[in-house]
Amino acid sequence: MRLFAFTESLTRGEILWLLLLLLCLYLFFWYKAVGKNDFVGKPIPRQDDAPRAEGNTSKLFRYPVAITGKALHAQMNEAYFDAIFSAFLRSLQRAGYTLSDRETGIAPLLSGSTIDAMAREVERARQEFLTVLGSNIEDDICFQMQSGRAPKFLIQLIDSCERLGWKVMPVVREPEDECASSFSALP
């Protein structure tokens, strides 16, 4: 028995159709196995040969993700909130407080004078970031303090820290050794 004995009874046209069918099947399975790589048999494109954004299907060259309002907001406000957060941490330290993620109790209430001092410092950082260099920001800071916007912003900042798991807590200092401090006073 010969394996392809049935081909002897086929006409030339039928043999050509059979070969075409086999070729199509071969190409189909070759594409499934290897053809997914866009660069088979092609040179890898250089950066200046990269396709434009419209209709980009390249697997090698990727354009940035689409700009969303959330991504744009995050990028533009990163430096702004870094300046505000730095001023917030400095004002906490001056007032004798710190941010802690280990405290489980209720955060202490800050006194009115402490809130005003901290709000003034945070508002100064905001105004310095947003205002043109050489402008007098003291009037703006006083207006924000008198209108209550600066203290409200500080309270929102503290609330946001608490929602992120950080609480404003008083700094606990180690008690000083009385003997060490009494010897330091000696000549």
ZIGIVEN-V471180 format. One record per residue. RES is the residue in one letter. NEAR is the number of other ideal C-beta (glycine too) atoms within 12 Angstrom. Layout:
RES_NEAR ; RES_NEAR
This chain:
M_5 ; R_7 ; L_7 ; F_12 ; A_9 ; F_12 ; T_16 ; E_11 ; S_9 ; L_15 ; T_11 ; R_10 ; G_10 ; E_15 ; I_17 ; L_14 ; W_14 ; L_18 ; L_16 ; L_14 ; L_14 ; L_16 ; L_14 ; C_14 ; L_14 ; Y_16 ; L_15 ; F_14 ; F_13 ; W_16 ; Y_15 ; K_12 ; A_12 ; V_15 ; G_16 ; K_11 ; N_16 ; D_19 ; F_15 ; V_14 ; G_10 ; K_13 ; P_10 ; I_16 ; P_17 ; R_11 ; Q_11 ; D_8 ; D_13 ; A_16 ; P_19 ; R_12 ; A_15 ; E_7 ; G_8 ; N_16 ; T_15 ; S_21 ; K_15 ; L_19 ; F_20 ; R_13 ; Y_16 ; P_12 ; V_10 ; A_10 ; I_14 ; T_11 ; G_11 ; K_12 ; A_14 ; L_14 ; H_13 ; A_14 ; Q_15 ; M_14 ; N_19 ; E_15 ; A_16 ; Y_20 ; F_23 ; D_15 ; A_23 ; I_33 ; F_28 ; S_21 ; A_32 ; F_36 ; L_24 ; R_21 ; S_33 ; L_33 ; Q_19 ; R_18 ; A_29 ; G_19 ; Y_31 ; T_26 ; L_26 ; S_21 ; D_14 ; R_12 ; E_20 ; T_10 ; G_11 ; I_10 ; A_23 ; P_20 ; L_14 ; L_26 ; S_14 ; G_14 ; S_12 ; T_25 ; I_29 ; D_25 ; A_27 ; M_36 ; A_37 ; R_33 ; E_34 ; V_40 ; E_40 ; R_30 ; A_32 ; R_31 ; Q_31 ; E_25 ; F_24 ; L_20 ; T_19 ; V_11 ; L_10 ; G_7 ; S_13 ; N_14 ; I_22 ; E_16 ; D_14 ; D_23 ; I_30 ; C_19 ; F_16 ; Q_27 ; M_27 ; Q_16 ; S_15 ; G_17 ; R_22 ; A_33 ; P_28 ; K_18 ; F_30 ; L_38 ; I_26 ; Q_18 ; L_34 ; I_33 ; D_16 ; S_20 ; C_28 ; E_20 ; R_11 ; L_13 ; G_14 ; W_24 ; K_26 ; V_35 ; M_26 ; P_22 ; V_16 ; V_13 ; R_8 ; E_7 ; P_8 ; E_11 ; D_10 ; E_10 ; C_10 ; A_12 ; S_11 ; S_10 ; F_11 ; S_11 ; A_9 ; L_8 ; P_4
